[in-house]
Every structure is written in C-alpha cells, then in structure tokens.
Amino acid sequence: VQLQAFGGGLVQAGGSLRLSCAASGSIFSINAMGWFRQAPGKEREFVAVISWAGTFIYYGDSVKGRFTISRDNAKNTMYLQMNSLKPEDTAVYHCAAGTSARTMVTGTGVQYWGQGTLVTVSS
C-alpha cells in the first residue's frame, strides 16, 4: 500500500487547512486510515483515525472539536479538515493505514506510513 499526503502549508493562527491522503496498491488489505504528526524535537503524536466504513472515528485530545477526519472510498482518499489552527499544531503530518482503527490509535496497528506534509501555523 502506498500513501501520498497533500495539502500542507503555511497558515495563520485561527485559519484552516485540509490535508488529503491518497491510497494506492493493495488497499483491500487495510481497514483503517489515520493521521499522526511530529513536531520538531517532540515525539510522534496520534491525531485521528477512521475505519474504512467510517463507523469508527477517534481523535487525539489536542485536536478534538477542531479537526475532522473523513474519507471517500470511491477515491481511496482520506481527508483531515483542520480548523481553528494554533501554533502548537505546527508539525509534519503523516498519513497511515492498518487493519484495525482501534490499534492504530496507539500506533501499534499501523502497517503503512506515507510521507509527511508540513503544516506551519504562524502566530
């Protein structure tokens, strides 16, 4: 499975961005997709995950109420709508895929990683 992330950039605090992640290859082998982020000098942080059917969605505490994850199965694409962005949201955002949304929350269930896309939020 190959994952390609798009949509990062520079935005002012309070603004919005939408990230996309397109999956290709043996996508029949995955049941969930999600986002993680890593800021400079910090550990990787879970952001959000969604099951293939969209029946299980979970967010990290730091983004709840501001970020929305969704997917378009016809396009094999996942999205992350990020609103009310804060400088502390600045990070490289990585898309990920696995067989279980619940285990992906801890990172242990991630089987595939995409390249990152940089999000920079200025104050």
C-alpha positions as CSV (number, residue, x, y, z in Angstrom):
1,V,0.0,0.0,0.0
2,Q,1.3,3.4,-0.9
3,L,0.1,6.6,0.8
4,Q,0.5,10.0,-0.6
5,A,-0.3,13.1,1.5
6,F,-1.1,16.5,0.2
7,G,-2.2,19.9,1.4
8,G,0.3,21.1,3.9
9,G,1.4,24.7,4.0
10,L,1.7,27.9,6.0
11,V,-1.4,29.4,7.7
12,Q,-2.0,32.0,10.3
13,A,-3.4,31.0,13.7
14,G,-7.1,30.7,13.6
15,G,-7.1,29.6,10.0
16,S,-7.9,26.3,8.3
17,L,-6.2,23.7,6.1
18,R,-7.4,20.5,4.6
19,L,-5.0,17.6,4.2
20,S,-5.6,14.7,1.8
21,C,-4.1,11.2,1.7
22,A,-4.5,9.1,-1.4
23,A,-4.0,5.3,-1.0
24,S,-3.0,3.0,-3.8
25,G,-1.8,-0.6,-4.3
26,S,-3.2,-3.4,-2.2
27,I,-5.8,-1.3,-0.5
28,F,-8.1,-4.3,0.1
29,S,-5.7,-5.2,2.9
30,I,-6.4,-2.2,5.0
31,N,-9.5,-1.4,7.1
32,A,-8.5,2.0,8.6
33,M,-6.6,5.1,7.9
34,G,-5.4,7.9,10.1
35,W,-3.1,10.8,10.8
36,F,-0.1,11.3,13.1
37,R,2.0,14.3,13.5
38,Q,5.5,15.1,14.7
39,A,6.7,18.5,15.8
40,P,10.4,19.3,15.9
41,G,12.0,17.9,19.0
42,K,8.9,16.1,20.0
43,E,7.6,12.5,19.9
44,R,5.1,11.4,17.2
45,E,1.5,12.2,18.3
46,F,-1.7,10.5,17.3
47,V,-4.2,12.9,15.6
48,A,-7.2,11.0,14.2
49,V,-8.3,7.6,12.7
50,I,-11.2,6.4,10.7
51,S,-12.3,3.0,9.8
52,W,-12.9,2.0,6.2
53,A,-16.7,2.1,6.7
54,G,-16.5,5.3,8.6
55,T,-18.2,3.7,11.6
56,F,-15.2,4.2,14.0
57,I,-13.7,7.6,14.3
58,Y,-11.4,8.7,17.1
59,Y,-9.4,11.9,17.7
60,G,-6.5,12.8,19.9
61,D,-7.4,15.1,22.8
62,S,-5.4,18.1,21.4
63,V,-7.4,18.2,18.2
64,K,-11.0,17.3,19.3
65,G,-13.5,19.8,18.2
66,R,-11.2,21.4,15.8
67,F,-10.2,18.7,13.3
68,T,-12.5,16.4,11.3
69,I,-11.4,13.2,9.6
70,S,-13.3,11.8,6.7
71,R,-12.8,9.5,3.7
72,D,-14.0,9.0,0.2
73,N,-13.8,5.3,-0.6
74,A,-14.6,5.8,-4.2
75,K,-11.4,7.8,-4.5
76,N,-9.4,5.8,-1.9
77,T,-8.7,9.1,-0.2
78,M,-8.8,10.3,3.3
79,Y,-9.1,13.9,4.5
80,L,-8.3,15.9,7.5
81,Q,-10.1,19.2,7.8
82,M,-8.2,21.4,10.3
83,N,-9.9,24.4,11.7
84,S,-9.0,27.0,14.4
85,L,-5.4,26.1,13.9
86,K,-2.9,27.0,16.6
87,P,0.9,27.5,16.5
88,E,1.2,24.2,18.5
89,D,-0.4,22.4,15.6
90,T,2.8,23.0,13.6
91,A,4.3,19.7,12.7
92,V,4.9,17.2,9.9
93,Y,1.7,15.3,9.4
94,H,1.9,11.7,8.3
95,C,-0.9,9.6,7.0
96,A,-1.0,5.9,8.0
97,A,-3.1,2.8,7.3
98,G,-3.7,-0.5,9.0
99,T,-6.1,-3.3,9.6
100,S,-7.7,-2.0,12.9
101,A,-8.7,1.5,13.7
102,R,-8.6,0.8,17.4
103,T,-5.0,-0.4,17.4
104,M,-3.9,2.4,15.1
105,V,-4.7,4.9,17.9
106,T,-1.6,3.8,19.8
107,G,0.4,3.5,16.7
108,T,0.9,-0.2,17.2
109,G,-1.6,-1.1,14.5
110,V,-0.1,1.0,11.7
111,Q,1.2,-1.1,8.9
112,Y,1.8,1.5,6.3
113,W,3.2,5.1,6.6
114,G,3.0,7.8,4.0
115,Q,5.5,10.6,3.5
116,G,4.8,13.7,5.6
117,T,3.4,17.0,4.7
118,L,4.5,20.1,6.7
119,V,1.9,22.3,8.4
120,T,3.2,25.5,9.8
121,V,0.9,27.8,11.8
122,S,2.1,31.3,12.5
123,S,1.1,33.3,15.5
